[in-house]
Amino acid sequence: MGKGTDRTYRSLRGLEKTASTSRVLNLAALATRNAGNPEHEKSPFFIAQSLNGAVIVRHRLRESEREAFDRVRYTATKLIIPFERSDLGLGGRSLFVAETGWLDIFEELRGDYPDFGRDVAVLEAIDELPSLDPFLLREHMKRRAFDISPTHFEISAPDLAKMQRFVGSEIAKLIELAYRDTDGQEANIARLVEALLSAQTDARLEPLRLTLRLERENYKEGIFAWKGFLYYKWVLNTLWGNLRDVFAELGRVRVVGPIDSETAQELEQLKHRLRQKMERQVKSVMNHLNVYDEVFNQLTMEGNALAFRDFLLKSPEMFLSLGDGCGLVSHIATYWRYQFPRGKPLAAHAIQLMDTLQDFEMSLGTDLHEMA
């Protein structure tokens, strides 16, 4: 299963110093960054040490790869064990979670370590999520009761503080509605937001559960979906500037070195297709968020808790689609800035630029129904 020439590895080579993005969880980079950190080593991601240098990718399946699954899928979780942790471009051994026969391959890859079932469950839990955003991944693993050190989920303290402020402003009206009969709670929005964002059940949120009319058994599922929508709203709120830059710079990026007319024309066509697909993807994401905003407004403005509750409990497909779409545009915005840092020339060799744009186009899918 060595795949040194696979596009996946060429694109991952540029992410060797990056621990995580919406599409990539680089445990090898995290292990290097936390070398000698007892907390990181005490609560590893996997029991099998062979897996703690892996790279996990949220991968958009090519048509030929879909045949490996017993149901229709457009994305999958790819586990890669690099031949050399310091150079992902050399390739490695890999598998897709839930592909036919994957457990036998996984057992061979992980080696003779105990708790096989626990490591399988970790991968299956990852595969339940629409993206590998550190916040959602951390919350999901806590929710599934896996003891994994927080050092594996790199969310900077400033980013976490910004998200908490954003969530506080988003749900202030709901907090007021839920706690109107409770003395002093309105003044503690920050503490309530902290409780909401925690994966633990918190007694302070009981009035919120009653306001949303969520039964106890549905509470965790509903709150997790809600946190997901809030998280994606925050991510997109921080991404709009970068996305606008990508749209603008896509037309201005300059080719360095010789380029023939045929390649130049192909590049322009690729830019045009990519711009159209990005616009469709952004529109799709915004449509999902608009549906969320509508039912949330019904809750806070009209007191229609049933509509919001039903939305949270009956919209897993929308949540997955939103997460996938948000992950795609986040990947494009962040990887574009990685390739073309601010203050540096907006230029690249034709092969490098073509490779980057083709990766983006492939991630967005080749058929319109894949972007719905």
Disulfide bonds with the S-S distance in Angstrom:
none
